[in-house]
Amino acid sequence: MATSVIKTDKGMIEFTLRGRGKAVLIIPGGHIDCRETIFQKGLDPNNYCFITPSRPGYGKTPLTDFNKTSKGTADLLITLLDKLKITKATVIGISAGGLTSLEIAANYPDRIERLVLMSALTKKWFVETDKTYKGGKKIFAPKIEWITWELYRLFFRIFPKMMTKTMFRELSKYRPVDFTKDEMRELKGMTMKMRSSQGFSNDLDQSIDQGTLGKIKCPTLILHGNYDNSVDLTHPHNAKSKINNSRLVLFNNRWGHLLWLGKEYDSPLDELKKAMK
């Protein structure tokens, strides 16, 4: 997919545009840049214009002292909307993109139609002493993450079922491990495009003032998997407890963190479509 890079008042940013209609700003999560389209799955590009940026540290969006915080990223994305002459958008925050989407909703209420949080962070992900934090900082460190992903891709080509099982266990608490050929194909398609660059290490350090969530007034839909093994259930419940005009829907999808895989996405998609009417 062709990408564009634009200079804004807050810095350079890479993004993709697809479709025509109501503006939808999709803020992707970790290891992913603006080329990923699975988050548009099931939504008609004749009805929506999808704006997907590469968050700072991913793709061709540089990580700077200004934009390394979730608030700084939110400010950067608003200047992107300014450049595109988009006055208002639905904002969908995915996984580690959740903190930035919360900052936009809280600080730019006139620019947001509604907020959708999908498998999203709503507070700091891990404390520095956590085993997952330490492991993520090592294997996805900016200088070696490309090796990690090259190995992932190599093993996916040689042992697709084994790698799908491995990633299933990382992303979901559902047991036994169970997936279809279509789900394996979709996961492989995502993995082949993944890079962490400087972005993921920065994601592990991002946080948000919890008072920010209480400032959000727009309609907010929170979609999360009960078996999510990447972003635990304290995150959606945290958002529900602090955002007044919010609704939480939980799903028993086998893939946990990846709501979008396979036929089980039909239920989250129905909720998403109802909210976006």
N, C-alpha and C positions, 0 to 999 in steps of 0.2 A: 504494500500500500504506500502511495506517495505521501510524504509528509512535508510540512511547511515550517519554516523558522521565521519568526517575526521579532522585531525589536520594539519593546514597549518602554514606557517611562520607568518601569521597575526592572528591566533587563530583558535578555533574550529568552524566547520560549519556543519549543517545538510542539506542533499539534497536527491533528488531522481533522478534516471536515467531511462529513458524509450525510447525504440526505437533504431534504427540504421540508420546511414546516416549523413547528414549535421548537425552540432551542432547548437542547438537553446537554448540559455540561457533565461529562463523565470523568470523575477523578479516580484514576486507576490505583491499584495497590502496589505492593512490593514486587520487585523483579520484572516489572512490566512497563513498557513505554506506550506511546500514543498509537502504535501500530496494531495493538490487540483489539479485536472487534467482537469477542465473545460476549461482552457486556451489552452489546446491542441485539443479541439473539432474541428473535421473536417480536421485535419492535419494527414497525413499518417505516423504512426510510423515506417513504412518500408523505408521511405525516410528521416526521421529526427530523430536525437537523442536529446531528450528533457532533459535539465539539469534544475531542479527547486530547488533552495535553500530555506531554511527558513531564512528570513532576521533576523538580530540581534534583540533579544527580543521575537522572535517567535519560537515555537517548541523547539528543543534542541540546537539552536544557541544562546549562551549567549550574553547579551548586555554588552559591556564594554566601557570604556572611549575612546578607540581607534575607535571602529566600530559604535558608536552611531550617527555619522554624515553620510550623504549620500556619502561623499568622502571616509570615512573610510570603509563603506560597499562596495563601489566599489573596493577598494584595496583588501578587503577580498575575494570578488568574483573572482578577477583575480588570486589570489593564489589558489583558488579552481580549476579554469581552468588549471593552471600550474600542479597541482597534478593529474588531469585527462588527462594530456598531450594533451589538446585541444588548438591549436594555434590561432584559429579564430572562431568566432560564430556570428550568428544573435542574437541580443539582443532585447527582447520584454519586455518593461517596463509597468507594469499594475498599474494604480491608484497610490497609495502611493509609489510604486516601481519605479515610473517615475524618481524621482530625482537621484536615484542611477544609473539608465540606462543612464541618461544624463552625469553623471560624468565618467562612463566607456567610452562612445563615445568620450568625450572631451579629456580625459587624457590617453586613451589607444587606439589610432586610428589604430594601427597595429593589434589589437586583435578583431576588430569588422568588420563584413561583412556589416551589415546594422543595422539601429535602427528602431524599431517600437514602437510607443507610443500609448497605448490603454486606453482611459479614464484616462489619466495620469496627475499627478501633474507636473508642469514645473517651479514652484516657491513656496514660502512658502504658506502653505494651508490656515491657518487662523491667524489673529493677536490675541494676548492674551486677548484682550477685547471682542472678538467675542463670542456671546452666544453659538455657536456650539462648539467652542474651550473649553469653560468652562464646558459645558455639557459632552463633550467627556472625559475630564480629570477626571470628577467625576464618571460617570457610567462605564467607562472602565479603571479605576485606577487599577494598578497591584494587589492590595490586594482584590479587590471586583469584578473584571471582570468575574471571573469564575461563580459568582452568577448571574450576568447579562445574561451570555450565557446559564446557566442552565434554567433560567426562559424563555428565548427565545425558547429553545428546548422543554421545557414542554408545552408551549402554542402552539407551532407548531404541537405537537402531538395531542393536544386536540382540537385546533381551527385553522386548517391549512389555511382555507380561510381568516379568520380574520387577521392572522399574515402575510399572503401574501399581503393583502391589505395594512397593516401597513408598511411593508417594501417597497412596491411599491411607496407609498407616500414619503418615505424617500429618495428613490433612483432616482425618476423620477418626472418631472414636467408635464408629460402628463396627461391629464384628458379627459374623465372619467377614473378611474382605470379600467384596462382591461387586463386580462391575461388568458392563457389557462391552462389546466390540466398539460400538459408537462412542461410548464414554472414553475408552482407551484412545481412540482416534482423536477426540477433542482434546484430551489431556496432552497427547503427544504434540498436537498442533500448537498448543500454548507453550509447552516446554521448549520447542524448537526456536521460539522467539525470545526466550527469557534471558535477561542480563541484570546484574545487580548494580554494576558500575559503582558510583559513589553514593547512589541513592539509598540502598538498603541499609548500609551501615548508619546513615543519617536517620532513617526511619526508626531504628532501634533506640535512638536518643530523643526523638520528638515527644513532646508532651503538650497538654492543654490545661489552662486554668479551668477548673470545674465550674467556676462561676459563669464562664462563657456559655455553657449549655443552657443555663437558666435565662439567658437573654434571647434565646431563639423563640420567635413567635409564629413562624410559618408552619403550615401543615407538614408534619414529619412522619414518614413511614419507615419503620425499622424491621428489616427482614433478616433472619438469622437461622442457622441450622442448629438443632439440638445437639448434634454430634460433632460440632466444629471443634477441631483439635488444634487450631492455629490461633483463633481469637475466641477466648472462652466466653461463656454466657454472662459473666459479670459486665461485659461491655454493652450488649443491647439493653440489659436491665438498668444499667447506669443511665443510659440515654433516656429510657422510658421514665425513670424516676425524676429526671431533671428538666425535661422538655415538656412544657404544659400541653401543647397541641400535638401530641404524638400518639402513634398506635404501633404496638409491637406484635408481629406475627412470627411464630417459630415453626420450623419444619423438621420432619423426621427424615430428611433426605440422607441417603447412605453416604454421599460424598462430603458431608459436613460443611467445611469451609467453602467448597466450590458449589454454590447453589446452582450454577449454570449448566452443569454437565448432565447430558442425557435427558430422558423423558421426565425425570423428577423435577426438572425446572418448570414444568407446566404450572404447578401451584404457585411458586414465587412470581412467575410471569403474570398469572392472572391477577395477583394482588398489585403488581406494578402497573399493569394496564388500567385497572380500576382507579388507581391513584392519579394517573396521568391524563385521565379523560378531561 
